[in-house]
Amino acid sequence: MSTNTRHKLRLEGKRLWVAAVMAVLIVVPWLLPALQVDLLTRALLIGVLAVAFNLLYGYTGLLSFGHAMFVAAAGYTAALFFLRVVPAYGLDAAFGGISVLVNFVFALLLGVIAASILAVVVGYFSVQLEEIYFAMITLSFSMAIWVVVQYDHLAAVMPLNVVTNGSDGLDFLSKIGMVNIFGIEFYLRHFLHPRPYYYISLFIGTAAVYTLWRVVRSPFGTVCQALRENPERAQALGVNVQRHRWKTFIISGAFTGLAGAMLTVHSGGITPGAAHWTASAEPVLVTVIGGPYSFLGPVIGAVTFEYLRWFIRQFPLLEAYWELSFGILLLIVVLFFDNGVTGGLKRLGEWLGSARGHYDRDGFDGVVGFGGESVIAKLQPIRHAVVDAVDSITDSRGPGSND
């Protein structure tokens, strides 16, 4: 079989997998209770955010600890649009039965614009720095945004008594009413009826992820990967490293803003916590869990992350020490899965193929023996690390030491 034929078969297989997953995502809301549909919606939106973040981290090699600022910029813009602009200009009924849907689209566009403008400014200064300094300056900008929204400093420079409403945040769920399209009525966002917003999120999220995939597969994305691997060589070939990183930063910030505005509508409000550094750590964790070197790894990581948190909440003991519980689970992923869950699933498929061969030759005993060998092989590096640590401690004490 030729290389081209294998490539075509592999590509066809990937397309079939994507089609099957999309079919499942379309059908599954009718099989799940409302709470689970709501959880899946959030997981998908976090996945879009993580894919946008990974354009900068996994593909360009820049670790940002400040992506929450784009979520906050887009979220507060969308919230202020619903709370200030819509009632002030009578937009709540200006377009008839689809007014809520039209206002939702306007809110998303304004949120993306706000996040993009912020990304232009922050990105210009951030890309002047490298590695840990880049991460620190993005963190600094994000915390500066948090201070602004936490203490509502914008109220002092704008003709409004309240802009961000300080630590209480903005709540606009009551402004998201009924949509009527050709006699079909549904709530854009409702906790008891989450399916409409789920399908809206699935449609917009799929379009956003596909657009980012096209970016990654384009010559622009190839240059991003070249910058990740060897920026000096890329610069020697004529690539303007800082300018290309700046463009990548802006694209990442814009799509993060899209996800942030949709997450804000999903929550029905926003608080300063959306801009805090802990919120910036979320896409980092999600990407590491899913696998930064796989395009859809962050989406898988987002689903894994959200459902692991949901699983931990089901047990009071685990929830009481949820940081420890989640930390142990994350440690397992990092130690035993190459390239996160995505790499783990790939290795599992390879392992099952090998296990099938052992079963055909030696039956069930062959599978058990092969499984034991696999576990020992995985634990071997940890054993060597422990032995080396013990040896180094013993050597540091010196011969004849009684301490």
N, C-alpha and C positions, 0 to 999 in steps of 0.2 A: 504494500500500500504506500503510495507516494506521500510526501510531506503535505502537499496541498490538499490531498483527499482527507488526511487526518485532521488538518486544520479546519476544513469545511465541516466535517462530522462533529468536531469539538464545538464549533460555533453553533451548529444546528442544535446540539444537545443543550447548550446554554440558553438558546432561545426557547426551547421547549420547557426548560426549568422555569424561566421567567414567566412564560405564559401560564404554566401550572400554578405558580405562586400568585400571580395576579387573579386567576380564577378563584383560588382559595380566599384571597382577600376580599373579593367581591361577594362571595357567598357567605363567609363566616359571620358577618354581623347578624344574620337571620338565625344563627344557631347559638349565639351567645347572649347572656343576660346583659342588661343595659350597662352595668358597672364594668363588665369586661370589654364591651364595645368602646366605652369611654377611655379605658386604660389602653386599648389598642390604638385609639386615635392619638393619644399623647405619645405613645411609643413611636408611631410613624412620623409625627412631627419632630420629635427629638432626633429621629433618624435623618430627616432632611437637614436639620441643624448640624448634625455630626458629619454628614457627607460634605457640607459646605466648609466646615472646619478642616476636614481632612484634605481638601484641596490645598490648603496652606501647609498642613502638617505632614501628611503622608506622601504627598506628591511634590511639594516644594521644599520640605525639610525645615519649615519654620514653626516652632512651637509657640502658640499664642495662649497666654493665660488671661486674656481680656475679652474673649468673644461675647461674654455676657453683656458688654456695653452696647453691642448691636441689637441684641434681643431687647434691651431696655429702651434704646432709642426708638425702635420700631413699635414696641409695645405701648409706650407712653404716647407716641404720635397717634396710633390707632385709637387709644382710649380717649385722648383729647378730642379727636375728630368726632367720636360718637357723643361725647358729653358736651362739647362746646359748639362745634360747627353744625352738626345735624339739627339741633333745636333752634339755633340762631337763624338759620336760613330755611327752615321748614323742609328739610330734606327727608324727614321721616315719612312724608306722604307725597313727595314731589314726583315719584315715578310709579305711583299706583301700587299694585300688589307686589311688585318686585323692588320696592324702595329699600327694604332692609338688605336685599342681596346686592343692589347697586352700591349702597353705602358701604357694605362689607368690602367690595372690590376697591372702592375709593380709599378706604382705610388701609388695605393691604398696599396699594400703590404708594400712598403717602409714607407708610412705614418703611417700605423699601427705599424710597428716596431719602428719608431721614438717615437710615442706616448707611446708605451709600455715601452721603455727604460726610458723615462722621468717619467712614472708612478712608475717604480721600485724605482728610486732615491727619488722622491718627496714623494711617499707613505711610504717609510721606515722611514722618519723623521716625517711625518704627523701623522701616527697612534700611535706615542708615546704620543700624546696629546688627550684630551677629549673635547667634546662638542664645546663651542665657541672658544676654543684655536685651535681645529682642523680646524674650519672654517677660522680662522684668518691666520694660517700658509699656508693653501692652497691659500688664497687670496694673501699673500705675495709672494709666489712662482710665481703665475700667473703674478703679476705686475712686478716681476723681469724679467720674460720672455718678457713682453711687453717692458720694457726698452731696452732689448737686440735687439729686432727686430725694435723698433722705431728709435734707433740711430745706427743701423747696427754695433754693437760692434763685431760681428763675422768676419767682414772684416779685423779686426786687427790681428786675429789669424789664418786666412785661406788664402791660396794663391790666393785670388780673390779680385779684387778692390771693387766689390759690391756683397753682399750676399742677404740681405733682402731688399735692396734699400730704407731703411729708411722709412719715412712717406709716400712715394709714393707707396710702396708695389711692388708686382710682378704681371704682367699681361701676361697670356700665352694663351688667348683664340684663338689667331691666330695659335697656335701650334696644336689645336685639329681639325684635318681635317676630310676627308671623309673616311668612312669604306665601304669596298666592300667584301661582303660575298656571294659567289656563284652567282655573278652578281647582287645582291641586294645592292644598294648603299644608304647610309644615313649618315648624320652628327652625330658624337657622341654627340656634344653639339652645339645647334644653337637656338638663341632666337626666330626665326620665325618658327622653326620646332622642338618643344621641346619633341615630343612624344618618340623618341628613348631613350633619357636620362631618361625620366619618367619611361619607362618600365625597364630600367637597374636599376634605383634607387628602383623601386618597388620590383624587384627580389632580389637584394642584401639586401635591407632593411628588406624584409620579412624573408630572411635567417638569418640575424643578430638578429632580434627580436625573431625568433623561438629558436635560440641558447641560447639567454638570458633567454627565458622562460624555457628551459630545465635546465639551471643553477639554476633558482629559484625553480623549482620543485624537484631538486636533494637533497640529504642529505646536500650538501654544502649550498644550499639555505635555508634549514631548520635551519642550524647553524647560518646563517646570521640573520634570524628572531629572533632566541634566543638571539643573541647579542643585537639586537634592544630592545627587551623587558626587558632583565635582564642580562647584561654582567657579573655581579658578580656570579650569579648562574651558568652561562655557564662555567665560569672559574673554579668554584668549581667542576663541572662535568668533568673537564679535558681538556676543550677547550683552546688552546693557543689563547687568544683574539687578541693580537697584530698581530700575524702571520696571522690569518684568515682575519682580517681587511685589512692587507697588500695585501693578495691575491685578496680580493674583489676590492680593490683600483686599482690593476693592470688590472684586467678584465674590470672594468668600464672605465679606461683610454684607454685601447686598442680599445674597441668598440666606445668610444667617438672619438678616432683618425680616425676610419673608417668613421664615419659620417662626421668628419671635412674634411677629404680628399675629400669626395664626394661633400660636400658643396662648397669646393674650386673650384673643377672642374665645378660645377654648376654655380658658379659666374664667372668663367674664370679668376680668380685672387684672390689675398689676400692682405690685408693691416694690419698694426699693430693693428687696432681696433679689430681684431679677438681674440687678447690675452688680451684685456682690461677687467677690472673688470665688466664693464657694460655687456659685452658679457657673462661673467660667471653668471650673474643674469638671463639670458634668460632661461636656463634649469630649474632654480629654479622656476621662474614664471610659465613656461609651466607645470611643474609637479604639482604645487599647484593648478593651474586652472583645470587640468585634473583629479587629484586625486592621491596622492602618494601611497595609499593603494590598488590600483587596478593595475594589471600588465599593461594593455593597457591604463590606465588612462593618462599617459604622451603623448601617441600618440593622443588621443582625445584632450588633452590640447594643443598640438602643432597645430592641425588643427584649433581649436577654436582661439588660439592666433594669428595665421597668418591671418585668415579671419576677425578677429576683427580689426586688424591693417589695413587690406585692406578696410574694411567698414568705418573706421574712415577717411581714405584718400579720400573717395568719397565726403566728406563734408568739405569745406574750413574752416568753423568755428571750427568744431571738430578737424581738422588737426592742426589748429593754436594753440590749447590747447590740443594736443593729450595726453600729460602726465596726465592731469586732466581727460580727457574723459576715457582713459584706466584705470586710477586709480579708477574711480567710478564703472566701469564695474567689475574690479577685486574685489572691496569691496562688490559688490552685490553677487558675486560668493562665497566669503569667508563667508559672513553673512548668506546666505540663502541656500547654498548647502553643505550638508555633504559629505566630501571626494570629493570636486570639482564637475566638470560637470558630471563625471561618477556617483557619488553618487546622484547628482540631477536627472539624467536620471532614475536611479533605483527607486528613490522616486516618480518620475513622473509616472512610470509604476504602482507602488503600489497605487498612488492617483487615477489614471484612473480606476483601478480595483475597488476601494472603491466607486468612483463616479458612476460607472456602477451599483453598488448595490443600491445606493441612487436613481438613475434614475428608476430602476425597481420598487422600492417601492413607490416613491413620484413624479416621473416624473421630468420635467425640473426644477421645483421649488426646489426639493430636491437637485439637483446638485448645484444650485445657493447658497442655504443655506450652503451646505457642503463646497463650495469654499470660502464663507465668513468666516466660522469657521476656515478653514485652514490658511487663510491670517492672521486672528487675532492671531491664535496660533503662527505663525512665528514672528509676530511683538511684541508679549508679552514680550519676553526676552529683546528686545530693550527698551520697555517702562519701565520695571523694572530697567534697567541699568540707564536710564535717571532720574528716580525718586530717585534712590539711590544716584546718583551724586548730584542732587539738595539738598537732605536731608543732605548729608555730608558737602556741602558748607554752608548750613544754620546752621548746628551744629557747624561748625568751627568759625562762626561769634559770636556765643553765644547769649543768650537772651538780648533783649534790644539794640542790635547793630543797629546803624543808617547808617553804612557805606555801 
